[in-house]
Amino acid sequence: MEIREVFARNLRALRQAKGLSQEELAHRAGIDRTYISSLERCVYSASIDVVDQIARALGISAANLLDKSKSDITE
């Protein structure tokens, strides 16, 4: 699995686990909701800065969003 796919799966799973909509997460991270949707669908690749913004908004480390072992659990 590519890192973009790992990020997308972890992003969706962690966002849902926190009970956040894409819109709420986007607001907290200071980015557009459609961008969150695109990231979760692997349409775009996130820059390291965006990964950090999203992680901060979720209250987690950026490494959690890129952790392949977390993504394997949801397969």
Chimera marker file (.cmm) of the C-alpha trace (Angstrom):
<marker_set name="trace">
<marker id="1" x="0.000" y="0.000" z="0.000" r="1" g="1" b="0" radius="0.5"/>
<marker id="2" x="1.298" y="3.446" z="-0.925" r="1" g="1" b="0" radius="0.5"/>
<marker id="3" x="1.850" y="6.041" z="1.800" r="1" g="1" b="0" radius="0.5"/>
<marker id="4" x="-0.916" y="8.199" z="0.316" r="1" g="1" b="0" radius="0.5"/>
<marker id="5" x="-3.371" y="5.325" z="0.801" r="1" g="1" b="0" radius="0.5"/>
<marker id="6" x="-2.144" y="4.766" z="4.364" r="1" g="1" b="0" radius="0.5"/>
<marker id="7" x="-2.624" y="8.464" z="5.093" r="1" g="1" b="0" radius="0.5"/>
<marker id="8" x="-6.117" y="8.459" z="3.551" r="1" g="1" b="0" radius="0.5"/>
<marker id="9" x="-7.299" y="5.449" z="5.557" r="1" g="1" b="0" radius="0.5"/>
<marker id="10" x="-5.811" y="6.714" z="8.806" r="1" g="1" b="0" radius="0.5"/>
<marker id="11" x="-7.208" y="10.196" z="8.258" r="1" g="1" b="0" radius="0.5"/>
<marker id="12" x="-10.746" y="8.918" z="7.742" r="1" g="1" b="0" radius="0.5"/>
<marker id="13" x="-10.563" y="6.418" z="10.626" r="1" g="1" b="0" radius="0.5"/>
<marker id="14" x="-9.077" y="8.898" z="13.101" r="1" g="1" b="0" radius="0.5"/>
<marker id="15" x="-11.477" y="11.677" z="12.066" r="1" g="1" b="0" radius="0.5"/>
<marker id="16" x="-14.460" y="9.376" z="12.524" r="1" g="1" b="0" radius="0.5"/>
<marker id="17" x="-13.100" y="8.056" z="15.835" r="1" g="1" b="0" radius="0.5"/>
<marker id="18" x="-13.008" y="11.662" z="17.097" r="1" g="1" b="0" radius="0.5"/>
<marker id="19" x="-16.599" y="12.128" z="15.921" r="1" g="1" b="0" radius="0.5"/>
<marker id="20" x="-15.675" y="14.929" z="13.523" r="1" g="1" b="0" radius="0.5"/>
<marker id="21" x="-17.222" y="15.697" z="10.165" r="1" g="1" b="0" radius="0.5"/>
<marker id="22" x="-14.957" y="16.593" z="7.290" r="1" g="1" b="0" radius="0.5"/>
<marker id="23" x="-16.242" y="20.148" z="7.607" r="1" g="1" b="0" radius="0.5"/>
<marker id="24" x="-15.407" y="20.405" z="11.316" r="1" g="1" b="0" radius="0.5"/>
<marker id="25" x="-11.937" y="18.952" z="10.839" r="1" g="1" b="0" radius="0.5"/>
<marker id="26" x="-11.283" y="21.299" z="7.938" r="1" g="1" b="0" radius="0.5"/>
<marker id="27" x="-12.371" y="24.278" z="10.057" r="1" g="1" b="0" radius="0.5"/>
<marker id="28" x="-10.094" y="23.229" z="12.931" r="1" g="1" b="0" radius="0.5"/>
<marker id="29" x="-7.159" y="22.649" z="10.563" r="1" g="1" b="0" radius="0.5"/>
<marker id="30" x="-7.711" y="25.854" z="8.603" r="1" g="1" b="0" radius="0.5"/>
<marker id="31" x="-8.151" y="24.125" z="5.253" r="1" g="1" b="0" radius="0.5"/>
<marker id="32" x="-11.049" y="23.569" z="2.873" r="1" g="1" b="0" radius="0.5"/>
<marker id="33" x="-13.552" y="20.736" z="3.449" r="1" g="1" b="0" radius="0.5"/>
<marker id="34" x="-13.282" y="19.593" z="-0.147" r="1" g="1" b="0" radius="0.5"/>
<marker id="35" x="-9.544" y="19.170" z="0.359" r="1" g="1" b="0" radius="0.5"/>
<marker id="36" x="-10.156" y="16.842" z="3.334" r="1" g="1" b="0" radius="0.5"/>
<marker id="37" x="-12.539" y="14.838" z="1.159" r="1" g="1" b="0" radius="0.5"/>
<marker id="38" x="-9.968" y="14.660" z="-1.637" r="1" g="1" b="0" radius="0.5"/>
<marker id="39" x="-7.259" y="13.523" z="0.765" r="1" g="1" b="0" radius="0.5"/>
<marker id="40" x="-9.492" y="10.756" z="2.130" r="1" g="1" b="0" radius="0.5"/>
<marker id="41" x="-10.184" y="9.579" z="-1.439" r="1" g="1" b="0" radius="0.5"/>
<marker id="42" x="-6.478" y="9.700" z="-2.464" r="1" g="1" b="0" radius="0.5"/>
<marker id="43" x="-7.150" y="12.376" z="-5.077" r="1" g="1" b="0" radius="0.5"/>
<marker id="44" x="-4.368" y="14.599" z="-3.735" r="1" g="1" b="0" radius="0.5"/>
<marker id="45" x="-1.157" y="14.050" z="-1.821" r="1" g="1" b="0" radius="0.5"/>
<marker id="46" x="-0.819" y="16.129" z="1.343" r="1" g="1" b="0" radius="0.5"/>
<marker id="47" x="2.249" y="18.233" z="1.956" r="1" g="1" b="0" radius="0.5"/>
<marker id="48" x="4.085" y="17.690" z="5.219" r="1" g="1" b="0" radius="0.5"/>
<marker id="49" x="2.677" y="21.016" z="6.429" r="1" g="1" b="0" radius="0.5"/>
<marker id="50" x="-0.891" y="19.876" z="5.767" r="1" g="1" b="0" radius="0.5"/>
<marker id="51" x="-0.227" y="16.562" z="7.530" r="1" g="1" b="0" radius="0.5"/>
<marker id="52" x="0.936" y="18.565" z="10.542" r="1" g="1" b="0" radius="0.5"/>
<marker id="53" x="-2.089" y="20.902" z="10.449" r="1" g="1" b="0" radius="0.5"/>
<marker id="54" x="-4.503" y="17.969" z="10.319" r="1" g="1" b="0" radius="0.5"/>
<marker id="55" x="-2.679" y="16.089" z="13.069" r="1" g="1" b="0" radius="0.5"/>
<marker id="56" x="-2.809" y="19.133" z="15.344" r="1" g="1" b="0" radius="0.5"/>
<marker id="57" x="-6.517" y="19.549" z="14.635" r="1" g="1" b="0" radius="0.5"/>
<marker id="58" x="-7.061" y="15.896" z="15.582" r="1" g="1" b="0" radius="0.5"/>
<marker id="59" x="-4.876" y="16.204" z="18.683" r="1" g="1" b="0" radius="0.5"/>
<marker id="60" x="-2.458" y="13.510" z="17.543" r="1" g="1" b="0" radius="0.5"/>
<marker id="61" x="1.085" y="13.328" z="16.196" r="1" g="1" b="0" radius="0.5"/>
<marker id="62" x="1.686" y="13.493" z="12.462" r="1" g="1" b="0" radius="0.5"/>
<marker id="63" x="3.281" y="10.048" z="12.718" r="1" g="1" b="0" radius="0.5"/>
<marker id="64" x="-0.109" y="8.562" z="13.647" r="1" g="1" b="0" radius="0.5"/>
<marker id="65" x="-1.507" y="9.639" z="10.289" r="1" g="1" b="0" radius="0.5"/>
<marker id="66" x="1.332" y="7.893" z="8.469" r="1" g="1" b="0" radius="0.5"/>
<marker id="67" x="1.489" y="4.719" z="10.580" r="1" g="1" b="0" radius="0.5"/>
<marker id="68" x="1.020" y="1.728" z="8.281" r="1" g="1" b="0" radius="0.5"/>
<marker id="69" x="0.244" y="-0.604" z="11.193" r="1" g="1" b="0" radius="0.5"/>
<marker id="70" x="-2.846" y="1.454" z="12.039" r="1" g="1" b="0" radius="0.5"/>
<marker id="71" x="-4.009" y="1.257" z="8.438" r="1" g="1" b="0" radius="0.5"/>
<marker id="72" x="-3.536" y="-2.522" z="8.346" r="1" g="1" b="0" radius="0.5"/>
<marker id="73" x="-6.015" y="-2.905" z="11.210" r="1" g="1" b="0" radius="0.5"/>
<marker id="74" x="-8.807" y="-1.370" z="9.116" r="1" g="1" b="0" radius="0.5"/>
<marker id="75" x="-8.218" y="-3.650" z="6.096" r="1" g="1" b="0" radius="0.5"/>
<link id1="1" id2="2" r="1" g="1" b="0" radius="0.2"/>
<link id1="2" id2="3" r="1" g="1" b="0" radius="0.2"/>
<link id1="3" id2="4" r="1" g="1" b="0" radius="0.2"/>
<link id1="4" id2="5" r="1" g="1" b="0" radius="0.2"/>
<link id1="5" id2="6" r="1" g="1" b="0" radius="0.2"/>
<link id1="6" id2="7" r="1" g="1" b="0" radius="0.2"/>
<link id1="7" id2="8" r="1" g="1" b="0" radius="0.2"/>
<link id1="8" id2="9" r="1" g="1" b="0" radius="0.2"/>
<link id1="9" id2="10" r="1" g="1" b="0" radius="0.2"/>
<link id1="10" id2="11" r="1" g="1" b="0" radius="0.2"/>
<link id1="11" id2="12" r="1" g="1" b="0" radius="0.2"/>
<link id1="12" id2="13" r="1" g="1" b="0" radius="0.2"/>
<link id1="13" id2="14" r="1" g="1" b="0" radius="0.2"/>
<link id1="14" id2="15" r="1" g="1" b="0" radius="0.2"/>
<link id1="15" id2="16" r="1" g="1" b="0" radius="0.2"/>
<link id1="16" id2="17" r="1" g="1" b="0" radius="0.2"/>
<link id1="17" id2="18" r="1" g="1" b="0" radius="0.2"/>
<link id1="18" id2="19" r="1" g="1" b="0" radius="0.2"/>
<link id1="19" id2="20" r="1" g="1" b="0" radius="0.2"/>
<link id1="20" id2="21" r="1" g="1" b="0" radius="0.2"/>
<link id1="21" id2="22" r="1" g="1" b="0" radius="0.2"/>
<link id1="22" id2="23" r="1" g="1" b="0" radius="0.2"/>
<link id1="23" id2="24" r="1" g="1" b="0" radius="0.2"/>
<link id1="24" id2="25" r="1" g="1" b="0" radius="0.2"/>
<link id1="25" id2="26" r="1" g="1" b="0" radius="0.2"/>
<link id1="26" id2="27" r="1" g="1" b="0" radius="0.2"/>
<link id1="27" id2="28" r="1" g="1" b="0" radius="0.2"/>
<link id1="28" id2="29" r="1" g="1" b="0" radius="0.2"/>
<link id1="29" id2="30" r="1" g="1" b="0" radius="0.2"/>
<link id1="30" id2="31" r="1" g="1" b="0" radius="0.2"/>
<link id1="31" id2="32" r="1" g="1" b="0" radius="0.2"/>
<link id1="32" id2="33" r="1" g="1" b="0" radius="0.2"/>
<link id1="33" id2="34" r="1" g="1" b="0" radius="0.2"/>
<link id1="34" id2="35" r="1" g="1" b="0" radius="0.2"/>
<link id1="35" id2="36" r="1" g="1" b="0" radius="0.2"/>
<link id1="36" id2="37" r="1" g="1" b="0" radius="0.2"/>
<link id1="37" id2="38" r="1" g="1" b="0" radius="0.2"/>
<link id1="38" id2="39" r="1" g="1" b="0" radius="0.2"/>
<link id1="39" id2="40" r="1" g="1" b="0" radius="0.2"/>
<link id1="40" id2="41" r="1" g="1" b="0" radius="0.2"/>
<link id1="41" id2="42" r="1" g="1" b="0" radius="0.2"/>
<link id1="42" id2="43" r="1" g="1" b="0" radius="0.2"/>
<link id1="43" id2="44" r="1" g="1" b="0" radius="0.2"/>
<link id1="44" id2="45" r="1" g="1" b="0" radius="0.2"/>
<link id1="45" id2="46" r="1" g="1" b="0" radius="0.2"/>
<link id1="46" id2="47" r="1" g="1" b="0" radius="0.2"/>
<link id1="47" id2="48" r="1" g="1" b="0" radius="0.2"/>
<link id1="48" id2="49" r="1" g="1" b="0" radius="0.2"/>
<link id1="49" id2="50" r="1" g="1" b="0" radius="0.2"/>
<link id1="50" id2="51" r="1" g="1" b="0" radius="0.2"/>
<link id1="51" id2="52" r="1" g="1" b="0" radius="0.2"/>
<link id1="52" id2="53" r="1" g="1" b="0" radius="0.2"/>
<link id1="53" id2="54" r="1" g="1" b="0" radius="0.2"/>
<link id1="54" id2="55" r="1" g="1" b="0" radius="0.2"/>
<link id1="55" id2="56" r="1" g="1" b="0" radius="0.2"/>
<link id1="56" id2="57" r="1" g="1" b="0" radius="0.2"/>
<link id1="57" id2="58" r="1" g="1" b="0" radius="0.2"/>
<link id1="58" id2="59" r="1" g="1" b="0" radius="0.2"/>
<link id1="59" id2="60" r="1" g="1" b="0" radius="0.2"/>
<link id1="60" id2="61" r="1" g="1" b="0" radius="0.2"/>
<link id1="61" id2="62" r="1" g="1" b="0" radius="0.2"/>
<link id1="62" id2="63" r="1" g="1" b="0" radius="0.2"/>
<link id1="63" id2="64" r="1" g="1" b="0" radius="0.2"/>
<link id1="64" id2="65" r="1" g="1" b="0" radius="0.2"/>
<link id1="65" id2="66" r="1" g="1" b="0" radius="0.2"/>
<link id1="66" id2="67" r="1" g="1" b="0" radius="0.2"/>
<link id1="67" id2="68" r="1" g="1" b="0" radius="0.2"/>
<link id1="68" id2="69" r="1" g="1" b="0" radius="0.2"/>
<link id1="69" id2="70" r="1" g="1" b="0" radius="0.2"/>
<link id1="70" id2="71" r="1" g="1" b="0" radius="0.2"/>
<link id1="71" id2="72" r="1" g="1" b="0" radius="0.2"/>
<link id1="72" id2="73" r="1" g="1" b="0" radius="0.2"/>
<link id1="73" id2="74" r="1" g="1" b="0" radius="0.2"/>
<link id1="74" id2="75" r="1" g="1" b="0" radius="0.2"/>
</marker_set>
